[in-house]
Amino acid sequence: MFPLNILQSLFTQQKDTKFDRLLEAPNQLQKTVTDAFALFEGGFAISLNQAVGEVMHQGEAFPAHITSILIELDIFRDYLSKIANVNDLRIGVTNLAQDQIWFGEPLTNEFWSTQIINEQEVLLYGRKITIQTAFNFGIKQISWQLMSALCVLAIACIVFFNKLYTVIERKQAKLVAVNNKLTHNLKTQSDMLAYISHQLNTPLTLISLASQQLQRQKDKSSDTAFNLDTITQQTQKMTSLVEHILEVKTTERLSLDPQQHELIGHLKHMIAEYEASFRQKDITLGVDYSGLTRFITNYDQISFELVVDNLLSNALKYTERYEWIEIKLGYHPTRTAALELLMMNGHDGLTEAECESVFTRFVRLNAETIDGSGLGLGVVKEVCERNNWDIVCYSDVKSDVSLKFGKDAFVAFSVTIPV
């Protein structure tokens, strides 16, 4: 647009002369007319013709014109090009036959450049003409100073990113070394803990047997009986801790071997092992298989037993006497090709933060009143992740709990097993 702004003054002059005012005359007999025509020697021109009288033709009066001004268009185009300081400029005019005639070379786009074409229509003594200009921005328009600056910038970027890459590579090598060392230390500590736990099994077993023999003796004093009970309780606690540590090691070394198994019968067998313990605490157990009698699917048997056993043990431990436990197995309500194992037990309820923390190792809720290591649910979470099972914990209120129970709130564990 900017080259054409220079030319605006040529086409917006005030019509101060009598000749200019004739262009606005009210009738054709007094007006000047313009026309584009071919020259005898070649090229085209625009003629401005002024009426000087009348001629009669077939009973009608027509103006008699004489040519007052003749503008050769190629010269005019060169003149405008010099004024606008633009080489790529051409003029388009329409003759009386409404044919568009262009003067100047076609506006071609240069290689490796962007072309901006601007077009404007103006009036030249009543004749509408079109002026086109083009501006190319590319390699030819870039000065050597700019090219030098770009080269220096490119070199600086290469040097900077090369140094940055070197620093990142060195930091990464340090992180890998630290990670390898940390992994080695953790493995050493884990192996040492497993070794100690394994070695503690034998003395703990001997202490437990000796304690049982002393408890069967008669004529014990009250102090002796109290001390024997203390020994038995602490031995059981220590044995449970050792078993959990060994269970964690088993989980770390667990090699998955998914095969076809009948899941309903497998789950029934595991629940049956806990029914006596539930009866001892007067816990009401409800089991719902959603109408499923047999379901053969592919899963790792050891992983399934480890998860279910820990959840049943956890429910037994954290359910108070005379309360309730419900176990449901069925198709997942929202996911396709998946089963949901849901285990709920009557409870005072947990907060959302507590539900998230139960899977953290060594975190125990009600640690003051309930024994445990805090490893069980952490192990369950890891086993589920390795098998691509999803496990979540949530707490809510159950509206249809019988009045014979003291708690209508519950804690639930949901395990999703793809099938």
C-alpha positions as CSV (number, residue, x, y, z in Angstrom):
1,M,0.0,0.0,0.0
2,F,2.8,2.4,0.8
3,P,4.1,3.0,-2.8
4,L,0.6,4.0,-3.9
5,N,0.2,6.6,-1.2
6,I,2.9,8.6,-3.0
7,L,0.8,8.7,-6.1
8,Q,-2.4,9.8,-4.4
9,S,-1.7,13.5,-5.0
10,L,-1.7,12.9,-8.8
11,F,-5.3,11.8,-8.8
12,T,-6.9,13.9,-6.1
13,Q,-6.1,17.4,-7.4
14,Q,-8.8,20.0,-7.2
15,K,-10.6,20.7,-10.4
16,D,-9.8,24.4,-10.6
17,T,-9.5,24.8,-14.4
18,K,-12.3,25.2,-16.9
19,F,-11.1,22.0,-18.6
20,D,-11.3,20.0,-15.4
21,R,-14.7,21.3,-14.6
22,L,-16.0,20.2,-18.0
23,L,-15.6,16.6,-16.7
24,E,-18.4,17.3,-14.3
25,A,-20.6,19.0,-16.9
26,P,-24.3,18.1,-16.7
27,N,-24.8,16.9,-20.3
28,Q,-22.7,15.0,-22.8
29,L,-22.5,17.9,-25.3
30,Q,-20.4,19.9,-22.8
31,K,-18.2,17.1,-21.3
32,T,-14.8,15.8,-22.2
33,V,-14.5,12.1,-22.8
34,T,-11.5,9.7,-22.5
35,D,-10.7,6.6,-24.4
36,A,-7.9,4.0,-24.5
37,F,-6.8,3.1,-28.0
38,A,-3.9,1.5,-29.9
39,L,-1.2,3.7,-31.4
40,F,-0.1,3.3,-35.0
41,E,3.5,2.9,-34.0
42,G,2.6,0.4,-31.3
43,G,1.5,0.6,-27.7
44,F,-1.6,2.2,-26.2
45,A,-2.6,5.7,-25.1
46,I,-5.4,7.5,-23.3
47,S,-6.9,10.4,-25.2
48,L,-8.8,13.2,-23.5
49,N,-11.3,14.7,-26.0
50,Q,-13.1,18.0,-25.5
51,A,-16.5,18.8,-27.1
52,V,-16.3,21.7,-29.6
53,G,-19.6,21.5,-31.3
54,E,-22.3,19.1,-32.5
55,V,-22.8,16.7,-35.4
56,M,-26.1,15.2,-36.5
57,H,-26.4,11.5,-37.2
58,Q,-29.7,9.9,-38.1
59,G,-31.6,12.8,-36.6
60,E,-29.7,12.9,-33.3
61,A,-27.1,15.4,-32.1
62,F,-23.7,14.1,-31.0
63,P,-20.8,16.1,-29.7
64,A,-17.9,16.8,-32.0
65,H,-14.6,16.2,-30.1
66,I,-11.1,17.2,-30.6
67,T,-8.2,15.6,-28.8
68,S,-6.8,17.9,-26.1
69,I,-4.4,15.6,-24.3
70,L,-2.8,12.3,-25.4
71,I,-1.1,10.2,-22.7
72,E,1.1,7.3,-23.9
73,L,0.5,4.6,-21.2
74,D,4.0,3.0,-21.2
75,I,5.6,6.3,-20.6
76,F,3.0,7.1,-18.0
77,R,3.7,3.8,-16.3
78,D,7.4,4.6,-16.2
79,Y,6.7,8.0,-14.8
80,L,4.6,6.6,-12.0
81,S,7.2,3.9,-11.3
82,K,9.9,6.6,-10.8
83,I,7.7,8.7,-8.5
84,A,6.8,5.7,-6.4
85,N,10.3,4.2,-6.6
86,V,8.9,0.8,-7.4
87,N,10.0,-1.3,-10.4
88,D,7.1,-3.8,-10.1
89,L,4.3,-1.4,-11.1
90,R,1.7,-1.8,-13.9
91,I,-1.4,0.0,-15.1
92,G,-4.7,-1.5,-16.1
93,V,-7.3,0.4,-18.2
94,T,-10.6,-0.5,-19.8
95,N,-11.4,0.6,-23.3
96,L,-14.8,1.4,-24.6
97,A,-15.3,-2.3,-25.5
98,Q,-14.8,-3.1,-21.7
99,D,-11.5,-5.0,-22.4
100,Q,-8.9,-4.8,-19.6
101,I,-5.5,-3.8,-20.9
102,W,-2.4,-4.0,-18.7
103,F,0.8,-2.0,-19.2
104,G,4.0,-3.2,-17.5
105,E,5.5,-6.6,-16.8
106,P,3.5,-9.2,-14.9
107,L,4.2,-9.2,-11.2
108,T,6.1,-12.4,-10.6
109,N,7.2,-13.8,-7.3
110,E,10.9,-14.2,-6.7
111,F,12.5,-17.5,-5.6
112,W,12.6,-17.9,-1.8
113,S,10.6,-14.7,-1.2
114,T,7.2,-13.5,0.0
115,Q,5.3,-11.3,-2.4
116,I,2.8,-8.5,-1.2
117,I,0.6,-7.3,-4.0
118,N,-1.3,-4.0,-3.7
119,E,-4.0,-2.8,-6.0
120,Q,-5.8,0.6,-6.2
121,E,-8.3,2.2,-8.5
122,V,-8.0,5.9,-9.4
123,L,-9.6,8.3,-11.8
124,L,-7.5,10.0,-14.4
125,Y,-9.6,12.8,-15.9
126,G,-12.7,10.7,-15.6
127,R,-11.1,7.5,-16.8
128,K,-10.9,4.7,-14.2
129,I,-7.5,3.1,-14.2
130,T,-6.1,0.4,-11.9
131,I,-2.6,0.6,-10.5
132,Q,-0.9,-2.6,-9.2
133,T,2.4,-2.8,-7.3
134,A,4.3,-5.7,-5.8
135,F,6.8,-5.9,-3.0
136,N,9.0,-9.0,-2.6
137,F,10.7,-9.8,0.6
138,G,13.4,-12.5,0.4
139,I,17.0,-13.3,0.1
140,K,17.7,-10.5,-2.4
141,Q,16.2,-7.9,0.0
142,I,18.4,-8.9,2.9
143,S,21.5,-6.8,3.3
144,W,24.9,-8.2,4.0
145,Q,24.8,-6.6,7.4
146,L,21.6,-8.5,8.3
147,M,23.0,-11.7,6.9
148,S,26.2,-11.2,9.0
149,A,24.1,-10.6,12.2
150,L,22.0,-13.7,11.5
151,C,25.2,-15.8,11.0
152,V,26.7,-14.5,14.3
153,L,23.4,-15.2,16.1
154,A,23.3,-18.7,14.6
155,I,26.8,-19.4,15.7
156,A,26.1,-18.1,19.2
157,C,23.0,-20.3,19.5
158,I,25.0,-23.4,18.4
159,V,27.7,-22.7,21.0
160,F,25.2,-22.0,23.7
161,F,23.1,-25.2,23.0
162,N,26.3,-27.2,22.7
163,K,27.4,-26.1,26.2
164,L,23.9,-26.6,27.5
165,Y,23.8,-30.1,26.1
166,T,27.2,-30.9,27.7
167,V,26.0,-29.6,31.1
168,I,22.8,-31.7,30.8
169,E,24.7,-34.8,29.8
170,R,27.1,-34.4,32.7
171,K,24.3,-33.8,35.2
172,Q,22.4,-36.9,33.7
173,A,25.5,-39.0,34.1
174,K,25.8,-37.9,37.8
175,L,22.1,-38.7,38.4
176,V,22.5,-42.1,36.8
177,A,25.5,-42.8,39.1
178,V,23.7,-41.6,42.2
179,N,20.6,-43.7,41.2
180,N,22.7,-46.8,40.7
181,K,24.4,-46.3,44.0
182,L,21.1,-45.7,45.8
183,T,19.5,-48.8,44.1
184,H,22.5,-50.9,45.2
185,N,22.3,-49.5,48.8
186,L,18.5,-50.2,49.0
187,K,19.0,-53.7,47.7
188,T,21.7,-54.3,50.2
189,Q,19.6,-53.0,53.1
190,S,16.6,-55.0,51.9
191,D,18.6,-58.2,51.6
192,M,20.1,-57.6,55.0
193,L,16.7,-57.0,56.5
194,A,15.3,-60.1,54.9
195,Y,18.3,-62.2,56.2
196,I,17.8,-60.9,59.7
197,S,14.1,-61.5,59.6
198,H,14.6,-65.0,58.3
199,Q,17.2,-65.7,61.1
200,L,14.8,-64.4,63.7
201,N,12.2,-67.0,62.8
202,T,14.0,-69.8,64.6
203,P,14.5,-68.1,68.0
204,L,11.0,-66.7,67.9
205,T,9.6,-70.2,67.3
206,L,11.6,-71.6,70.2
207,I,10.5,-68.8,72.5
208,S,6.9,-69.3,71.5
209,L,7.1,-73.1,72.2
210,A,8.8,-72.5,75.5
211,S,6.2,-70.0,76.5
212,Q,3.3,-72.3,75.6
213,Q,4.9,-75.1,77.7
214,L,5.2,-72.8,80.7
215,Q,1.6,-71.7,80.3
216,R,0.4,-75.3,80.5
217,Q,2.0,-75.7,83.9
218,K,-0.2,-75.5,86.9
219,D,0.4,-73.7,90.2
220,K,1.8,-70.6,88.6
221,S,1.8,-67.4,90.5
222,S,-0.1,-64.4,89.2
223,D,3.1,-62.6,88.4
224,T,4.5,-65.6,86.4
225,A,1.2,-65.9,84.5
226,F,1.3,-62.2,83.7
227,N,4.9,-62.3,82.5
228,L,4.1,-65.4,80.3
229,D,1.2,-63.6,78.7
230,T,3.4,-60.6,78.0
231,I,6.1,-62.9,76.5
232,T,3.4,-64.6,74.3
233,Q,1.9,-61.3,73.1
234,Q,5.2,-59.7,72.2
235,T,6.4,-62.9,70.5
236,Q,3.3,-63.0,68.4
237,K,3.8,-59.3,67.5
238,M,7.5,-59.9,66.6
239,T,6.5,-62.9,64.5
240,S,3.9,-60.9,62.7
241,L,6.4,-58.2,61.9
242,V,8.9,-60.7,60.6
243,E,6.2,-62.4,58.4
244,H,5.3,-59.0,56.9
245,I,8.9,-58.2,56.1
246,L,9.4,-61.5,54.4
247,E,6.1,-60.9,52.6
248,V,7.5,-57.6,51.2
249,K,10.6,-59.4,50.0
250,T,8.4,-62.1,48.4
251,T,6.4,-59.3,46.6
252,E,9.6,-57.7,45.3
253,R,10.8,-61.0,43.9
254,L,7.3,-62.1,42.7
255,S,7.4,-63.5,39.2
256,L,4.0,-63.2,37.6
257,D,2.6,-66.3,36.0
258,P,-1.0,-65.6,34.8
259,Q,-2.9,-68.7,33.9
260,Q,-6.5,-69.8,33.5
261,H,-8.2,-70.3,36.9
262,E,-11.7,-70.6,38.2
263,L,-12.0,-67.4,40.2
264,I,-15.3,-67.9,42.1
265,G,-14.2,-71.2,43.7
266,H,-10.8,-69.7,44.5
267,L,-12.4,-66.8,46.3
268,K,-14.9,-69.0,48.2
269,H,-12.0,-71.2,49.5
270,M,-10.1,-68.1,50.8
271,I,-13.2,-66.6,52.5
272,A,-13.9,-70.0,54.2
273,E,-10.5,-69.9,55.9
274,Y,-11.6,-66.7,57.7
275,E,-15.2,-67.6,58.6
276,A,-14.2,-69.2,62.0
277,S,-12.3,-66.0,62.9
278,F,-15.3,-63.8,62.0
279,R,-17.6,-66.0,64.2
280,Q,-15.2,-65.7,67.1
281,K,-15.7,-61.9,67.0
282,D,-19.4,-62.2,66.3
283,I,-19.0,-60.4,63.0
284,T,-21.8,-60.9,60.5
285,L,-20.4,-61.8,57.1
286,G,-22.4,-61.3,53.9
287,V,-21.1,-62.6,50.5
288,D,-22.7,-61.7,47.1
289,Y,-21.4,-63.2,43.9
290,S,-23.9,-61.3,41.7
291,G,-25.4,-64.5,40.3
292,L,-22.0,-65.8,39.1
293,T,-21.4,-69.5,39.9
294,R,-18.2,-70.1,37.8
295,F,-15.9,-67.7,36.2
296,I,-12.8,-68.9,34.4
297,T,-10.3,-66.1,33.6
298,N,-6.6,-65.4,33.3
299,Y,-4.8,-64.2,36.4
300,D,-1.8,-64.8,38.6
301,Q,-2.9,-67.1,41.5
302,I,-0.2,-66.1,44.0
303,S,-1.0,-62.3,43.5
304,F,-4.7,-62.9,43.9
305,E,-4.2,-64.9,47.1
306,L,-1.8,-62.3,48.5
307,V,-4.3,-59.4,47.8
308,V,-7.4,-61.2,49.1
309,D,-5.7,-62.6,52.2
310,N,-4.4,-59.1,53.2
311,L,-7.8,-57.5,52.6
312,L,-9.6,-60.2,54.7
313,S,-7.0,-59.9,57.4
314,N,-7.4,-56.2,57.4
315,A,-11.2,-56.4,57.6
316,L,-11.0,-58.8,60.5
317,K,-8.5,-56.6,62.4
318,Y,-10.4,-53.3,62.0
319,T,-14.0,-54.6,62.4
320,E,-15.2,-54.3,66.0
321,R,-17.1,-57.1,67.7
322,Y,-20.8,-57.5,66.7
323,E,-20.3,-55.4,63.5
324,W,-20.6,-56.4,59.8
325,I,-18.5,-57.3,56.7
326,E,-19.8,-57.5,53.2
327,I,-17.9,-59.0,50.2
328,K,-19.2,-58.5,46.6
329,L,-17.9,-59.9,43.4
330,G,-19.4,-59.0,40.0
331,Y,-18.9,-57.1,36.8
332,H,-17.6,-53.6,37.2
333,P,-20.4,-51.0,37.0
334,T,-18.6,-48.6,34.7
335,R,-15.7,-50.5,33.0
336,T,-16.2,-53.1,30.4
337,A,-14.4,-56.5,30.4
338,A,-13.6,-56.1,34.1
339,L,-14.6,-57.6,37.5
340,E,-14.9,-55.7,40.7
341,L,-14.1,-57.3,44.1
342,L,-15.6,-55.1,46.8
343,M,-14.8,-55.6,50.5
344,M,-16.7,-53.4,53.0
345,N,-16.6,-53.4,56.8
346,G,-18.6,-51.4,59.4
347,H,-16.4,-48.6,60.7
348,D,-16.4,-45.1,62.2
349,G,-15.3,-43.9,58.8
350,L,-12.1,-42.4,57.3
351,T,-11.4,-39.0,55.8
352,E,-10.3,-38.8,52.1
353,A,-6.7,-38.1,53.2
354,E,-6.8,-41.2,55.4
355,C,-8.1,-43.3,52.6
356,E,-5.2,-42.3,50.4
357,S,-2.6,-42.9,53.2
358,V,-3.6,-46.5,54.0
359,F,-1.5,-47.7,51.1
360,T,1.6,-46.0,52.3
361,R,4.1,-48.4,53.9
362,F,4.5,-48.2,57.7
363,V,1.4,-45.9,58.0
364,R,-1.1,-47.4,60.5
365,L,-4.4,-46.0,61.5
366,N,-5.5,-46.7,65.1
367,A,-1.9,-47.7,65.9
368,E,-2.6,-47.2,69.6
369,T,-5.2,-49.9,69.8
370,I,-4.5,-52.3,66.9
371,D,-1.2,-54.1,66.4
372,G,0.4,-54.3,63.0
373,S,3.4,-53.3,60.9
374,G,1.7,-51.0,58.4
375,L,3.2,-53.0,55.5
376,G,0.1,-55.1,54.4
377,L,-1.8,-52.6,52.3
378,G,1.3,-51.2,50.9
379,V,2.2,-54.6,49.6
380,V,-1.3,-55.1,48.2
381,K,-1.0,-51.8,46.3
382,E,2.3,-52.9,44.7
383,V,1.0,-56.3,43.7
384,C,-2.1,-54.7,42.1
385,E,0.0,-52.3,40.1
386,R,2.2,-55.1,38.9
387,N,-0.8,-57.0,37.7
388,N,-2.5,-53.9,36.1
389,W,-5.3,-54.1,38.7
390,D,-6.8,-51.0,40.2
391,I,-7.4,-50.7,43.9
392,V,-9.0,-47.8,45.7
393,C,-10.1,-47.1,49.3
394,Y,-13.1,-45.0,50.1
395,S,-15.4,-44.4,53.1
396,D,-19.1,-43.6,53.2
397,V,-22.4,-44.3,55.0
398,K,-24.6,-47.3,54.2
399,S,-28.3,-46.5,54.4
400,D,-29.7,-50.0,54.7
401,V,-27.6,-51.2,57.6
402,S,-29.6,-53.2,60.2
403,L,-30.4,-51.6,63.5
404,K,-28.7,-54.4,65.3
405,F,-25.3,-53.1,64.2
406,G,-23.8,-50.1,65.9
407,K,-22.1,-48.5,62.8
408,D,-23.7,-47.5,59.5
409,A,-20.5,-45.9,58.2
410,F,-18.0,-48.2,56.4
411,V,-14.6,-48.4,54.8
412,A,-14.4,-50.2,51.4
413,F,-11.7,-51.5,49.2
414,S,-12.5,-51.9,45.5
415,V,-10.2,-54.1,43.3
416,T,-10.8,-53.9,39.6
417,I,-9.5,-57.0,37.7
418,P,-9.5,-56.9,33.9
419,V,-10.8,-60.2,32.3
